Amino acid sequence: MPIGVFARRSGLTSSALRFYADSGLLPPAEVDPVTGYRYYGADQVVRATVLRRLREIAMPLAAVEAVLAAGADEASRLLDEHVAKIVGDAAVALQKAAVIKAALGNMPGLPIAALKGPVLADAVEQVLTATAYEPGMPVLAGLRIEANHEAVTLTATDRYRFSIRTLVPTEPPGQTWAGTVNGDDLRAAVAEIRRSTLVRLEAVPHGIWFRVAEREDRHCRLLSEEFPDHRLMLASLGKVTTRATVSKDLLLRALEEHPGERIALHIADHGVHIRSADDGHPGISLPATVTGESLQIWFELTTLYPAVSTAIGPDLMLDLRGNNQPVTIRSADRGDLTTLAMPIKPDHAI
């Protein structure tokens, strides 16, 4: 078919087809030796269409050639690699643009608090484990920072876990402040924060600065969406009916070794017994100090494990309110990190 017809069939312009022919990506099936007219075969439409779509996502010519020459699996891998680079570049551009806009504002920042860098970095990493990327709810990927005259509180939730860490600043905050910080920006800033003896938090429109001495200050964007009302959730929790204190390391090891995606904690007398939905597995018993009623409660492993792994100290205290209420997981001797984990219904675990 003539180049004009092939252009309409493939969605490429005639000039683009000439370029791809000269580059070797899509040579015509035939070239008239007298007129120089180019003709294409019907079997070339698919390749031309794929080439057009690859260029529409800004894939370089060398990468396009590699995709067209690859098998399905390798082509898929190359596409994923290209898209990941675009997403990464966009995130970097957004962060740099936010820094530029903050500088263009030429407005003094609002001092929030001063915290020890290593302590703040650890707290951010612990609480960020309770974030999630969920379409339509970008706020779940953020970390809530609240400062009052006594403390700085970090909060995150993915709706199945809720994590809160309270820090005592080296200098009392001069005023109250609250904002939800972009989780990805915080992850990128953690290394610099950790290496700084003292970090000063400073709020600016649409962002927050982490000011560090003799290092590069880090800027994080604020999310505009409203953070879930975690105070209402905490206030609605029922009375604790069962309390168990157990070794963090032993519990983690048991969770790592136990098969299955869903796990039950059977708490009674002087121990915690861990079992799965597979009745053929004998389960694992751990020594524990238990008070209150006997109770069996089911969890998704992906919910319970991170809640346990980020806890502070060698021993954990589990506060339970029934098999359908959140369990509170905290250090047995330090209460500045608290995590709530949502159970699943027993009939969903069998």
SULBEL-V170878 format. One line per field, one symbol per residue. phi: phi as a letter, one per 20 degrees, with the letter a starting at -180 (. if undefined). A space follows every 10 residues. Layout:
phi = ???
//
This chain:
phi = .ffffffffe ndffffffff ffenfbfffb cffeenfdcc effeffffff ggffffdmef gfffffffee fgffffffff ffffffffff ffffffffff fffffldffe fdadcfgfff fffffffffe ebecgncfff eddedcccfd bdddcbbdnd cccccddeff cggebebbad egffffffeg ffffedfccd ececgmabdd ecfmbffddc feeefffgff fffffeffff dbccdcffff ffffffeffn eccddddald adddcdfeff efncdcfbec cnffbccdcf gfeffffffe fenfcddddd cpecdgeedb ffccdecccd deedfgfedd
//
